[in-house]
Amino acid sequence: MLGKRHDFPKPSPARLRASTRPTRPLFAVRPPDRVEIGAPGAPGPSPRTASGPRAADASAGDNYLLALLAVGAVAIILLGVRSSVYDLDRYSVPKAAALHVVALLSLPVLLARWKRLRLGWPDALLAAFVAWSGISGLLARNWWLALSGFGLSFSGLIVFLAARQAARSRGFALAAALAFAAALGSALGVAQAYGANWSFLGTTRPPGGTFGNRNFLAHLTAIGVPLLLLVHRCARRRQPAFFAALGLAIAAAAIVLTRSRAAWLGLAAAMLAMLVGAIIGWRAIRAADDRPRRRLRGAIFALALGAAAAVALPNQLDWRASNPYAQTLSRLTDYHGGSGRGRLLQYRNSARMLRFDPVFGVGPGNWFVHYPRVTTPGDPAFDSGDPIPTNPWPSSDWVTFFVERGPIGAMLLLGFMTAATLACLGALRGGDRYGALAAVALLGALAAAFVTGLFDAVLLLPAPTFFVFAAAGALLPAPRRLALDRPLGGGTRGLASTGAIVLALGIAAAAAGQLYALAITQDSTSRRTVDAALTWDPGDYRLNLLMLDRGSCRTRIRYARTAAALLPYHAAPRRALRECGVR
């Protein structure tokens, strides 16, 4: 399915004869609402360009980007390494490296044909968010964490632009690749829940599959469900439709089995957004196929079957409650106790970080640095007796962006989602038959990402970042207005291209260093091995922490000072220095 150009849905002969204009394949012509990569002086978007009758010919560059993004999606799902030192990092670091490599390898194709800067409002707001994040990172206390946090946003932007380019002629194939990759991740989580104990599956919070945490798996699955629905609705042949239905059943089972309240709410929000979108664009959606009700019934049946099987079939998960799924449902919005109350306290404390820099925030990734300064007694998110007393991020995307990138940075990202939503609503009213289906799916994916991000880390992680921005690039409809449209001179273009490549190389190299440090400490944490790992990843606080109780004070002081410089407000390095007589 992914290797053919003509795998797009077509109307029945009766509808084709009744139509007053020829139909076109799904997402056949992509509008130039991104960085223009056409010839100099290329004309701006027109109504015919946005909804023309013929599919754009797939260039070698489009095919390359499609293959790169498809392989990258599968790699981000599967990658992980064995480690006795790291828990979540043994999954997040390889996935981040894959994200950065995909972004780096996309740049030559994007830049080779970059002649004119032509941005729609979603593109411009996302680019502004990344630029603002870069400034915030330069002002951060810990540059290593800032580089990691900024790198995810920067690579997400490049993936978005690459998906926009590939989707000019291969939009449905790209959406299908993302959908089936997400279904693969869900399938691994479900297999773990029913007894699979493969070494590459995380065991700390099952069924986390290849994410190491059941919540992370659930969030990505909720984002992937609208894409699976799109493939099921639009597939022209029975085989893709069957596998999409199977993916929907597996996804529903995975979301139920994880008991992730954020994912349950995110899936409900996605379904509501898609329902509203379908009502608005029903006339156009109904014109796209003569089997809308049958496909809809099949999708609903697949989701219900997966959820029912997850509840009814015995599994290997060791839940304490006698009826764990009913308990999760009854406490879906409970913030008076348990983790809900802890989240509210964490959000309130985190907001106090804004006094350190109310404009640019504390910097990408630097919530982890400053949280000991704002925690309060009884805060369940902070364990003062642990050398690493908190998670690397709070339990909310939007709280994190608010305090790390500042209110303006958070508003820019929210503006991107709002502009994309408005573009989708405009496409639903515009009467374009297949573009309406893409708009409905994107509304669902954005709603799932937004709602799950309210209650947990989503766009702070590499896998959801890749899938959300790739899906947005593949499905975002034609712009009605351009936010920016200007030619690029040779000097400006060369300088910007060089800067983008150097920045992408630096981000990818830092991620490769982290991955190598993680790999060489798999079987040994001797001083020699740790020193070698720190050569590749100088900003690793955990490795320095390992050496605080080894060797003489002369040795321990060196590691303690490095750790204190990385996280100056954490107690463990200061305690180690005091034990060796250093004040």
ZIUR-V425988 format. One record per backbone hydrogen bond with DSSP energy under -1.0 kcal/mol. NH is the residue of the N-H (numbers start at 0). CO is the residue of the C=O. If there is no record, write none. Layout:
nh=NH co=CO
nh=NH co=CO
This chain:
nh=15 co=11
nh=16 co=12
nh=17 co=13
nh=18 co=14
nh=27 co=24
nh=32 co=30
nh=41 co=38
nh=49 co=45
nh=50 co=46
nh=55 co=27
nh=62 co=58
nh=63 co=59
nh=64 co=60
nh=65 co=61
nh=66 co=62
nh=67 co=63
nh=68 co=64
nh=69 co=65
nh=70 co=66
nh=71 co=67
nh=72 co=68
nh=73 co=69
nh=74 co=70
nh=75 co=71
nh=76 co=72
nh=77 co=73
nh=78 co=74
nh=80 co=89
nh=90 co=87
nh=91 co=87
nh=92 co=88
nh=94 co=90
nh=95 co=91
nh=96 co=92
nh=97 co=93
nh=98 co=94
nh=99 co=95
nh=100 co=96
nh=101 co=97
nh=102 co=98
nh=103 co=99
nh=104 co=100
nh=105 co=101
nh=106 co=102
nh=109 co=105
nh=110 co=106
nh=111 co=107
nh=113 co=110
nh=114 co=112
nh=115 co=35
nh=116 co=485
nh=118 co=483
nh=119 co=32
nh=123 co=119
nh=124 co=120
nh=125 co=121
nh=126 co=122
nh=127 co=123
nh=128 co=124
nh=129 co=125
nh=130 co=126
nh=131 co=127
nh=132 co=128
nh=133 co=129
nh=134 co=130
nh=135 co=131
nh=136 co=132
nh=137 co=133
nh=138 co=134
nh=139 co=136
nh=145 co=141
nh=146 co=142
nh=147 co=143
nh=148 co=144
nh=149 co=145
nh=150 co=146
nh=151 co=147
nh=152 co=148
nh=153 co=149
nh=154 co=150
nh=155 co=151
nh=156 co=152
nh=157 co=153
nh=158 co=154
nh=159 co=155
nh=160 co=156
nh=161 co=157
nh=162 co=158
nh=163 co=159
nh=164 co=160
nh=165 co=161
nh=166 co=162
nh=167 co=164
nh=168 co=165
nh=169 co=165
nh=173 co=169
nh=174 co=170
nh=175 co=171
nh=176 co=172
nh=177 co=173
nh=178 co=174
nh=179 co=175
nh=180 co=176
nh=181 co=177
nh=182 co=178
nh=183 co=179
nh=184 co=180
nh=185 co=181
nh=186 co=182
nh=187 co=183
nh=188 co=184
nh=189 co=185
nh=190 co=186
nh=191 co=187
nh=192 co=188
nh=193 co=189
nh=194 co=191
nh=195 co=190
nh=200 co=197
nh=201 co=208
nh=210 co=207
nh=213 co=204
nh=216 co=212
nh=217 co=213
nh=218 co=214
nh=219 co=215
nh=220 co=216
nh=221 co=217
nh=222 co=218
nh=223 co=219
nh=224 co=220
nh=227 co=223
nh=228 co=224
nh=229 co=225
nh=230 co=226
nh=231 co=227
nh=232 co=228
nh=233 co=229
nh=234 co=230
nh=240 co=236
nh=241 co=237
nh=242 co=238
nh=243 co=239
nh=244 co=240
nh=245 co=241
nh=246 co=242
nh=247 co=243
nh=248 co=244
nh=249 co=245
nh=250 co=246
nh=251 co=247
nh=252 co=248
nh=253 co=249
nh=254 co=250
nh=255 co=251
nh=256 co=252
nh=257 co=253
nh=263 co=259
nh=264 co=260
nh=265 co=261
nh=266 co=262
nh=267 co=263
nh=268 co=264
nh=269 co=265
nh=270 co=266
nh=271 co=267
nh=272 co=268
nh=273 co=269
nh=274 co=270
nh=275 co=271
nh=276 co=272
nh=277 co=273
nh=278 co=274
nh=279 co=275
nh=280 co=276
nh=284 co=280
nh=285 co=281
nh=286 co=282
nh=287 co=284
nh=294 co=290
nh=295 co=291
nh=296 co=292
nh=297 co=293
nh=298 co=294
nh=299 co=295
nh=300 co=296
nh=301 co=297
nh=302 co=298
nh=303 co=299
nh=304 co=300
nh=305 co=301
nh=306 co=302
nh=307 co=303
nh=308 co=304
nh=309 co=305
nh=310 co=306
nh=311 co=307
nh=312 co=308
nh=315 co=192
nh=318 co=316
nh=326 co=322
nh=327 co=323
nh=328 co=324
nh=329 co=325
nh=330 co=326
nh=331 co=328
nh=333 co=330
nh=341 co=337
nh=342 co=338
nh=343 co=339
nh=344 co=340
nh=345 co=341
nh=346 co=342
nh=347 co=343
nh=348 co=344
nh=349 co=345
nh=350 co=346
nh=351 co=348
nh=352 co=349
nh=353 co=350
nh=354 co=351
nh=355 co=352
nh=360 co=356
nh=361 co=402
nh=362 co=403
nh=365 co=362
nh=369 co=365
nh=370 co=366
nh=372 co=369
nh=373 co=370
nh=374 co=370
nh=378 co=375
nh=381 co=378
nh=382 co=388
nh=385 co=382
nh=395 co=393
nh=396 co=452
nh=396 co=455
nh=399 co=395
nh=400 co=396
nh=401 co=397
nh=402 co=398
nh=403 co=399
nh=404 co=400
nh=409 co=405
nh=410 co=406
nh=411 co=407
nh=412 co=408
nh=413 co=409
nh=414 co=410
nh=415 co=411
nh=416 co=412
nh=417 co=413
nh=418 co=414
nh=419 co=415
nh=420 co=416
nh=421 co=417
nh=422 co=418
nh=423 co=419
nh=424 co=420
nh=425 co=421
nh=426 co=422
nh=427 co=423
nh=428 co=424
nh=429 co=425
nh=435 co=431
nh=437 co=433
nh=438 co=434
nh=439 co=435
nh=440 co=436
nh=441 co=437
nh=442 co=438
nh=443 co=439
nh=444 co=440
nh=445 co=441
nh=446 co=442
nh=447 co=443
nh=448 co=444
nh=449 co=445
nh=450 co=446
nh=451 co=447
nh=452 co=448
nh=455 co=451
nh=460 co=457
nh=464 co=460
nh=465 co=461
nh=466 co=462
nh=467 co=463
nh=468 co=464
nh=469 co=465
nh=470 co=466
nh=471 co=467
nh=472 co=468
nh=473 co=469
nh=474 co=470
nh=475 co=471
nh=482 co=118
nh=483 co=118
nh=485 co=116
nh=487 co=114
nh=492 co=488
nh=493 co=489
nh=494 co=490
nh=495 co=491
nh=496 co=492
nh=497 co=493
nh=498 co=494
nh=499 co=495
nh=500 co=496
nh=501 co=497
nh=502 co=498
nh=503 co=499
nh=504 co=500
nh=505 co=501
nh=506 co=502
nh=507 co=503
nh=508 co=504
nh=509 co=505
nh=510 co=506
nh=511 co=507
nh=512 co=508
nh=513 co=509
nh=514 co=510
nh=515 co=511
nh=516 co=512
nh=517 co=513
nh=518 co=514
nh=519 co=515
nh=521 co=518
nh=529 co=525
nh=530 co=526
nh=531 co=527
nh=532 co=528
nh=533 co=529
nh=534 co=530
nh=535 co=531
nh=536 co=532
nh=539 co=536
nh=543 co=539
nh=544 co=540
nh=545 co=541
nh=547 co=544
nh=549 co=546
nh=555 co=551
nh=556 co=552
nh=558 co=554
nh=559 co=555
nh=560 co=556
nh=561 co=557
nh=562 co=558
nh=563 co=559
nh=564 co=560
nh=565 co=561
nh=566 co=562
nh=569 co=566
nh=574 co=570
nh=575 co=571
nh=576 co=572
nh=577 co=573
nh=578 co=574
nh=580 co=577
nh=581 co=576
